[in-house]
Amino acid sequence: MLNKLRLRRQAETVMGHRLEEPRLTLVFVLWMFVYVGLPLLVISSVIDLLIQQITGNCTGFWCWF
């Protein structure tokens, strides 16, 4: 199955024009950061804040600064 993913498909054409192959774009990377990166950052910061308030020990990344 992995070999099928690695092999390039023949270029698709529409009315004689060759379509570009799908690729990662900067917009995709930015939207993935918005939908995945920011929520993870917020959730982990809230968990760190709760642990710090309950135990008095800072366990997160922000404690190094």
KAWOJO-V329780 format. One record per backbone hydrogen bond with DSSP energy under -1.0 kcal/mol. NH is the residue of the N-H (numbers start at 1). CO is the residue of the C=O. If there is no record, write none. Layout:
nh;co
NH;CO
NH;CO
This chain:
nh;co
5;1
6;2
7;3
14;17
17;14
19;12
29;25
30;26
31;27
32;28
33;29
34;30
35;31
36;32
37;32
38;33
40;36
41;37
42;38
43;39
44;40
45;41
46;42
47;43
48;44
49;45
50;46
51;47
52;48
53;49
54;50
55;51
56;52
63;60
64;61
65;62
